[in-house]
């Protein structure tokens, strides 16, 4: 196995520890005038997680290639496309056999390589699936290429990035409009605020800001960076922005024609919900002496962050942390539901790549295994009451 697989998995684990290192921000979203305020504004229960025997765990399939890692992904029909940033290429993988001990993922083909030419990548950061089944690849400097599954370049242009962004993600609406999500610092100072932000690219190629959530100071003495695996998520025909710090998300409505500056206000809506359950966990022993390079003490949050990934379907779901290395999948319930709150899946945190459309991907390069979970197939457990705003 190439060393970069083990190193990237280590980096992914450390990113999660950095999430927990900072203080939690926010709890519940505000209620609408037409909502039952008592139910919507009730403070979330804060619980020590105790696994129920009937809550399933992530089921892994073996990975038949040992020189692949996954930093981002999209699903194109039966093919998972993963971005391997260090190798500077895409990998197309298909599953053979049933999920579990008899299932395995196989390489179809690699796409791209290091370089500056067509179909080459220098510092790829994020990928997205297009309505036509192609793949958009965004690089650190704003270069945006659109490729077919076989690596043919359909377009190659520059995205005018609005800031020195990091933790970048992209998603495409059904109208083929790009939505960019990223962390964006407001300045160079240690106490300057870092925001999670989202922009939509208008037909004239300008980026229009549609969301902004304060995340932390640059020195991490306040806040939490990062929180979610990706800030914008595809949910056909829409795209959703969520920072993971509270119960709110911003939806860009697709499928109604391109959004222009005059229609942004009518096609972008904010939605919040109450969080009846959040979790706390015992601080790991290794945490006692951890400090940031600037000397800031690593504070263990209580409770843990609201969520680190989200899926926006007819019955949405959140992936909520329950310890320093585990998470649970919770389904959302409409306001007024009396169904009991219960998680529907338990999984590891450090190997979570992220969620998009109806599925989430876990990738363990060191263990040569991968898990693709369709959230629609999970047993329904109502845990959150949506509050429209």
Secondary structure as UniProt FT lines:
FT   HELIX           3..21
FT   TURN            33..34
FT   HELIX           37..40
FT   STRAND          45..48
FT   TURN            53..54
FT   STRAND          61..63
FT   STRAND          72..76
FT   TURN            77..78
FT   STRAND          79..84
FT   TURN            85..88
FT   STRAND          89..96
FT   TURN            101..102
FT   STRAND          104..111
FT   STRAND          113..114
FT   TURN            118..119
FT   STRAND          120..121
FT   STRAND          124..129
FT   TURN            131..132
FT   STRAND          135..139
FT   TURN            140..141
FT   STRAND          143..147
FT   TURN            149..150
FT   STRAND          153..158
FT   STRAND          165..172
FT   TURN            174..175
FT   STRAND          178..185
FT   TURN            190..191
FT   STRAND          193..201
FT   TURN            203..204
FT   STRAND          207..217
FT   TURN            218..219
FT   STRAND          232..235
FT   TURN            236..237
FT   STRAND          238..241
FT   STRAND          248..252
FT   HELIX           261..263
FT   HELIX           264..267
FT   STRAND          268..275
FT   STRAND          277..280
FT   HELIX           285..287
FT   TURN            288..289
FT   TURN            293..294
FT   STRAND          309..311
FT   TURN            314..315
FT   STRAND          317..321
FT   STRAND          326..333
FT   TURN            335..336
FT   STRAND          345..348
FT   TURN            350..351
FT   STRAND          352..356
FT   TURN            357..358
FT   STRAND          359..364
FT   TURN            365..368
FT   STRAND          369..374
FT   HELIX           375..377
FT   STRAND          382..388
//
